[in-house]
Amino acid sequence: MSSDLWSFTLKTYAHPGVERACLDLQAAGANVCLLLCAVWLGTRGVACNAQRLQQLRTLGQPWHDAVVSPLRQLRTQWRPAASADPQLAVLREQVKALELEAERQLLSRLQALAEGWPEDEARDLEDWLQGLAAEAANLNRDALQALRVAVTGA
């Protein structure tokens, strides 16, 4: 297992079914960086509790809302026009790269927050996912289950 959250995220995202599950959860309003952090913490055996969930949300949601989401919205808005305009397509790819970097920065911040949390204390993957998926999990249980299965194999 990768020790840093970014490497773990890249490996996890490459598993069959994870990309689709993440995109479906994102469409339902989930912060995918928080969900992937939840998977990382759960698989490392970090105990889930209300304080840690709140700390992750307090750190992760503002960055997501102010930085990641606007870049994603711009990239998405440009999709139709970029298909007919090569110069706009280049700019759209640059926005996509910025969006990815913004997500990498968010994951780095989340990892720094969780640095001192002891590992191998619990198997709380389900608690982490439910705690950080919130309403999106209720809206799209199939996607959350697909993420869970892709990561755990169960």
LUMDREN-409366 format. One record per residue: x, y, z of N, C-alpha, C in turn; residue in one letter. Coordinates in nm, 3 decimals, padded with zeros to 5 digits. Atoms other than C-alpha are relative to their C-alpha. Layout:
X,Y,Z,X,Y,Z,X,Y,Z,A .
...
//
This chain:
00.085,-00.118,00.000,00.000,00.000,00.000,00.089,00.124,00.000,M .
-00.076,-00.124,00.005,00.125,00.347,-00.080,-00.009,00.074,00.132,S .
00.001,-00.071,-00.128,00.227,00.551,00.219,-00.056,00.141,-00.013,S .
00.055,-00.135,00.012,00.133,00.890,00.078,-00.136,-00.004,-00.070,D .
00.139,-00.003,00.046,-00.224,00.984,-00.003,-00.009,00.019,-00.151,L .
00.006,-00.023,00.145,-00.153,01.107,-00.358,00.028,-00.130,-00.076,W .
-00.032,00.127,00.068,00.013,00.780,-00.466,-00.110,-00.102,00.020,S .
00.111,00.090,-00.029,-00.259,00.580,-00.294,-00.120,00.033,-00.088,F .
00.113,-00.044,00.081,-00.522,00.786,-00.475,00.016,-00.041,-00.145,T .
-00.024,00.038,00.140,-00.365,00.729,-00.816,-00.018,-00.150,-00.021,L .
00.013,00.146,00.011,-00.342,00.354,-00.757,-00.145,-00.045,00.018,K .
00.140,00.036,-00.026,-00.693,00.333,-00.616,-00.089,00.038,-00.117,T .
00.082,-00.050,00.110,-00.843,00.540,-00.898,00.015,-00.090,-00.124,Y .
-00.025,00.087,00.115,-00.690,00.297,-01.149,-00.070,-00.135,00.012,A .
00.072,00.128,-00.016,-00.882,-00.002,-01.003,-00.128,00.003,-00.083,H .
00.126,00.006,00.077,-01.171,-00.118,-01.221,-00.119,00.042,00.086,P .
00.122,-00.045,-00.067,-01.492,00.057,-01.124,00.015,00.122,00.088,G .
-00.019,-00.113,-00.093,-01.336,00.326,-00.903,-00.027,00.133,-00.070,V .
00.021,-00.127,00.070,-01.331,00.605,-01.162,-00.150,00.027,-00.018,E .
00.145,-00.017,00.022,-01.699,00.550,-01.251,-00.071,00.030,00.132,R .
00.062,-00.021,-00.131,-01.797,00.527,-00.883,00.028,00.141,00.049,A .
-00.036,-00.135,-00.047,-01.608,00.848,-00.801,-00.074,00.106,-00.080,C .
00.072,-00.099,00.083,-01.763,01.035,-01.094,-00.149,00.004,00.036,L .
00.141,00.005,-00.039,-02.111,00.917,-00.993,-00.021,00.067,00.136,D .
00.010,-00.063,-00.132,-02.053,01.020,-00.631,00.022,00.151,-00.009,L .
-00.024,-00.143,00.023,-01.912,01.354,-00.747,-00.125,00.067,-00.056,Q .
00.123,-00.055,00.059,-02.225,01.410,-00.957,-00.111,00.011,00.105,A .
00.100,-00.004,-00.108,-02.430,01.339,-00.642,00.038,00.100,00.109,A .
-00.039,-00.104,-00.094,-02.238,01.610,-00.456,00.112,-00.035,00.095,G .
-00.108,00.039,-00.091,-01.959,01.419,-00.285,00.131,00.069,-00.038,A .
-00.136,-00.049,00.019,-01.611,01.559,-00.242,00.087,-00.125,-00.014,N .
-00.072,00.124,00.028,-01.412,01.280,-00.407,00.134,-00.005,00.072,V .
-00.126,-00.001,-00.074,-01.086,01.389,-00.245,-00.022,-00.045,00.144,C .
00.031,00.045,-00.136,-01.246,01.344,00.097,-00.032,-00.149,00.002,L .
00.032,00.143,00.005,-01.382,01.004,-00.007,00.126,-00.085,-00.016,L .
-00.123,00.076,00.020,-01.043,00.885,-00.130,00.089,00.008,00.124,L .
-00.071,-00.010,-00.128,-00.888,01.015,00.191,-00.063,-00.097,00.101,C .
00.070,00.093,-00.089,-01.153,00.814,00.379,00.045,-00.143,-00.027,A .
-00.046,00.135,00.035,-01.051,00.501,00.190,00.142,-00.021,00.049,V .
-00.139,00.007,-00.043,-00.684,00.572,00.262,00.009,-00.020,00.152,W .
-00.001,00.011,-00.146,-00.749,00.620,00.634,-00.056,-00.134,00.045,L .
00.062,00.126,-00.037,-00.978,00.319,00.655,00.088,-00.120,-00.027,G .
-00.086,00.114,00.032,-00.735,00.085,00.483,00.129,00.001,00.083,T .
-00.119,-00.010,-00.086,-00.451,00.209,00.707,-00.032,-00.034,00.146,R .
00.039,00.036,-00.135,-00.650,00.121,01.018,-00.009,00.117,00.095,G .
00.016,-00.118,-00.085,-00.694,00.477,01.143,-00.143,00.000,00.053,V .
00.132,-00.001,-00.062,-00.983,00.493,01.388,-00.078,00.125,-00.042,A .
00.089,-00.110,00.041,-01.275,00.706,01.271,-00.075,00.050,00.122,C .
00.083,-00.059,-00.105,-01.439,00.948,01.511,-00.053,00.134,-00.049,N .
00.067,-00.124,00.043,-01.654,01.260,01.491,00.097,00.117,-00.010,A .
-00.096,-00.110,00.003,-01.366,01.496,01.567,00.085,-00.005,-00.127,Q .
-00.082,00.014,00.120,-01.150,01.359,01.286,-00.081,00.027,-00.126,R .
00.086,-00.027,00.115,-01.438,01.363,01.041,-00.020,00.151,-00.018,L .
00.021,-00.144,00.006,-01.506,01.727,01.127,00.127,00.073,-00.043,Q .
-00.127,-00.063,00.040,-01.138,01.821,01.094,00.023,-00.015,-00.149,Q .
-00.018,00.022,00.144,-01.124,01.666,00.748,-00.096,00.086,-00.081,L .
00.098,-00.083,00.070,-01.444,01.839,00.638,00.037,00.148,00.007,R .
-00.034,-00.142,-00.020,-01.332,02.174,00.783,00.118,00.041,-00.088,T .
-00.114,-00.028,00.087,-01.005,02.154,00.591,-00.035,-00.019,-00.146,L .
00.018,00.039,00.139,-01.126,01.987,00.274,-00.111,00.071,-00.075,G .
00.113,-00.055,00.074,-01.460,02.141,00.188,00.024,00.142,-00.051,Q .
-00.023,-00.135,00.053,-01.357,02.509,00.164,00.095,00.001,-00.121,P .
-00.094,00.006,00.113,-01.062,02.426,-00.065,-00.071,-00.058,-00.123,W .
00.075,00.060,00.110,-01.285,02.206,-00.276,-00.096,00.102,-00.062,H .
00.102,-00.094,00.048,-01.557,02.471,-00.300,00.061,00.123,-00.068,D .
-00.059,-00.124,00.052,-01.325,02.768,-00.367,00.099,-00.022,-00.113,A .
-00.108,00.021,00.097,-01.056,02.607,-00.584,-00.034,-00.112,-00.099,V .
00.020,00.115,00.088,-01.136,02.261,-00.723,-00.129,00.013,-00.081,V .
00.130,-00.004,00.066,-01.504,02.305,-00.802,-00.009,00.107,-00.110,S .
00.007,-00.098,00.110,-01.472,02.633,-00.999,00.082,-00.041,-00.123,P .
-00.079,00.048,00.113,-01.196,02.483,-01.213,-00.075,-00.110,-00.075,L .
00.077,00.108,00.062,-01.409,02.174,-01.276,-00.119,00.056,-00.079,R .
00.115,-00.059,00.068,-01.711,02.387,-01.365,00.043,00.069,-00.129,Q .
-00.049,-00.067,00.120,-01.509,02.595,-01.611,00.036,-00.103,-00.107,L .
-00.040,00.104,00.095,-01.360,02.285,-01.773,-00.123,-00.066,-00.062,R .
00.122,00.064,00.048,-01.705,02.127,-01.801,-00.078,00.092,-00.094,T .
00.071,-00.096,00.084,-01.862,02.442,-01.944,00.064,00.014,-00.137,Q .
-00.071,-00.018,00.126,-01.596,02.463,-02.212,-00.003,-00.124,-00.090,W .
-00.005,00.125,00.078,-01.638,02.101,-02.329,-00.063,00.013,-00.138,R .
00.060,-00.006,00.134,-01.887,02.166,-02.614,00.076,00.095,-00.095,P .
-00.068,-00.097,00.086,-01.712,02.477,-02.748,00.142,-00.045,-00.035,A .
-00.138,00.044,00.023,-01.366,02.321,-02.714,00.008,-00.108,-00.108,A .
-00.003,00.104,00.103,-01.463,02.035,-02.944,00.006,00.060,-00.140,S .
-00.002,-00.067,00.130,-01.497,02.288,-03.228,00.107,00.108,-00.010,A .
-00.099,-00.107,-00.004,-01.222,02.531,-03.125,00.132,-00.053,00.056,D .
-00.126,00.059,-00.046,-00.866,02.392,-03.109,00.074,00.084,00.105,P .
-00.068,-00.085,-00.099,-00.732,02.692,-02.917,-00.067,-00.009,00.136,Q .
00.073,00.016,-00.126,-01.003,02.665,-02.656,00.026,-00.140,00.057,L .
-00.030,00.136,-00.047,-00.933,02.290,-02.639,00.132,-00.003,00.075,A .
-00.129,-00.007,-00.068,-00.573,02.370,-02.543,-00.017,00.066,00.137,V .
00.026,-00.066,-00.128,-00.690,02.610,-02.272,-00.076,-00.092,00.095,L .
00.077,00.092,-00.083,-00.938,02.352,-02.149,00.091,-00.106,00.062,R .
-00.095,00.098,-00.053,-00.657,02.098,-02.110,00.086,00.063,00.110,E .
-00.077,-00.069,-00.104,-00.461,02.357,-01.910,-00.084,00.016,00.127,Q .
00.089,-00.009,-00.115,-00.761,02.411,-01.683,-00.013,-00.138,00.066,V .
00.007,00.136,-00.053,-00.788,02.032,-01.645,00.125,-00.032,00.083,K .
-00.125,00.022,-00.075,-00.422,02.020,-01.537,-00.001,00.078,00.131,A .
00.011,-00.080,-00.123,-00.487,02.300,-01.285,-00.096,-00.067,00.099,L .
00.096,00.069,-00.086,-00.788,02.111,-01.151,00.066,-00.120,00.067,E .
-00.070,00.115,-00.055,-00.578,01.798,-01.104,00.103,00.043,00.105,L .
-00.097,-00.051,-00.097,-00.306,02.000,-00.929,-00.071,00.050,00.126,E .
00.077,-00.046,-00.116,-00.569,02.159,-00.702,-00.044,-00.119,00.085,A .
00.037,00.121,-00.074,-00.688,01.809,-00.608,00.122,-00.059,00.070,E .
-00.122,00.052,-00.061,-00.329,01.698,-00.545,00.035,00.083,00.124,R .
-00.028,-00.088,-00.114,-00.280,02.001,-00.317,-00.097,-00.029,00.115,Q .
00.098,00.031,-00.104,-00.601,01.920,-00.129,00.036,-00.132,00.069,L .
-00.038,00.128,-00.059,-00.492,01.559,-00.080,00.124,00.015,00.087,L .
-00.120,-00.025,-00.080,-00.155,01.682,00.046,-00.037,00.064,00.133,S .
00.046,-00.067,-00.122,-00.330,01.906,00.299,-00.072,-00.099,00.093,R .
00.070,00.100,-00.080,-00.554,01.621,00.412,00.098,-00.098,00.063,L .
-00.102,00.090,-00.054,-00.254,01.393,00.453,00.074,00.066,00.116,Q .
-00.072,-00.071,-00.107,-00.071,01.656,00.660,-00.085,00.006,00.127,A .
00.089,-00.004,-00.115,-00.375,01.687,00.886,-00.001,-00.134,00.074,L .
00.012,00.133,-00.059,-00.388,01.311,00.944,00.135,-00.062,00.039,A .
-00.135,00.053,-00.025,-00.009,01.267,00.986,00.014,-00.069,00.135,E .
-00.024,00.055,-00.134,-00.018,01.203,01.360,-00.104,-00.100,00.048,G .
00.104,00.092,-00.043,-00.325,00.982,01.369,00.053,-00.143,-00.005,W .
-00.056,00.136,-00.006,-00.223,00.631,01.482,-00.068,-00.095,-00.099,P .
00.049,00.100,00.094,-00.260,00.346,01.234,-00.018,-00.134,00.070,E .
00.021,00.138,-00.047,-00.364,-00.016,01.280,-00.073,-00.007,00.134,D .
00.080,00.001,-00.123,-00.609,00.068,01.558,-00.141,-00.054,-00.023,E .
00.139,00.037,00.027,-00.936,-00.014,01.384,-00.016,-00.034,-00.147,A .
00.038,00.024,00.139,-01.101,-00.129,01.066,-00.131,00.074,-00.022,R .
00.116,-00.088,00.007,-01.336,00.164,01.018,-00.029,00.054,-00.140,D .
00.022,-00.050,00.136,-01.351,00.193,00.637,-00.144,00.044,-00.020,L .
00.142,-00.033,00.018,-01.730,00.189,00.642,-00.036,00.130,00.073,E .
00.028,-00.123,-00.074,-01.744,00.459,00.912,00.060,00.121,-00.070,D .
-00.062,-00.112,00.073,-01.500,00.678,00.718,-00.082,00.035,-00.123,W .
00.076,-00.027,00.122,-01.697,00.640,00.395,-00.135,00.063,00.031,L .
00.130,-00.057,-00.035,-02.033,00.705,00.558,00.016,00.141,00.057,Q .
-00.021,-00.130,-00.062,-01.892,00.995,00.757,00.036,00.110,-00.098,G .
-00.043,-00.103,00.095,-01.743,01.173,00.456,-00.079,00.001,-00.130,L .
00.083,00.000,00.120,-01.986,01.071,00.182,-00.130,00.074,00.023,A .
00.121,-00.071,-00.043,-02.281,01.214,00.372,-00.118,-00.021,-00.095,A .
00.122,00.007,00.080,-02.579,01.295,00.150,00.023,-00.071,-00.133,E .
-00.028,00.064,00.129,-02.410,01.174,-00.169,-00.013,-00.150,00.010,A .
00.011,00.144,-00.019,-02.392,00.824,-00.029,-00.146,-00.042,00.003,A .
00.142,00.032,-00.004,-02.764,00.831,00.037,-00.062,00.012,-00.138,N .
00.052,-00.019,00.135,-02.829,00.956,-00.315,00.052,-00.107,-00.097,L .
-00.059,00.095,00.094,-02.598,00.706,-00.480,00.071,-00.113,00.076,N .
-00.056,00.112,-00.077,-02.549,00.397,-00.267,00.073,-00.100,-00.089,R .
-00.064,00.094,00.091,-02.459,00.188,-00.570,00.144,00.042,-00.028,D .
-00.135,-00.049,00.028,-02.158,00.408,-00.647,00.089,-00.016,00.122,A .
-00.079,00.017,-00.122,-02.043,00.401,-00.285,00.034,-00.148,00.020,L .
-00.025,00.144,-00.011,-02.078,00.023,-00.283,00.105,-00.043,-00.103,Q .
-00.099,00.033,00.102,-01.880,00.002,-00.610,00.138,00.044,00.043,A .
-00.128,-00.048,-00.053,-01.603,00.210,-00.452,00.050,-00.094,00.109,L .
-00.036,00.089,-00.110,-01.604,-00.009,-00.142,00.050,-00.135,-00.054,R .
-00.036,00.130,00.057,-01.589,-00.330,-00.349,00.132,00.010,-00.077,V .
-00.122,-00.017,00.078,-01.317,-00.198,-00.579,00.122,00.008,00.089,A .
-00.113,-00.020,-00.090,-01.099,-00.110,-00.284,00.025,-00.124,00.085,V .
-00.018,00.112,-00.094,-01.161,-00.406,-00.054,-00.011,-00.136,-00.068,T .
00.020,00.128,00.066,-01.252,-00.674,-00.306,-00.116,-00.079,00.059,G .
00.112,00.071,-00.065,-01.552,-00.762,-00.088,-00.131,00.075,-00.021,A .
//
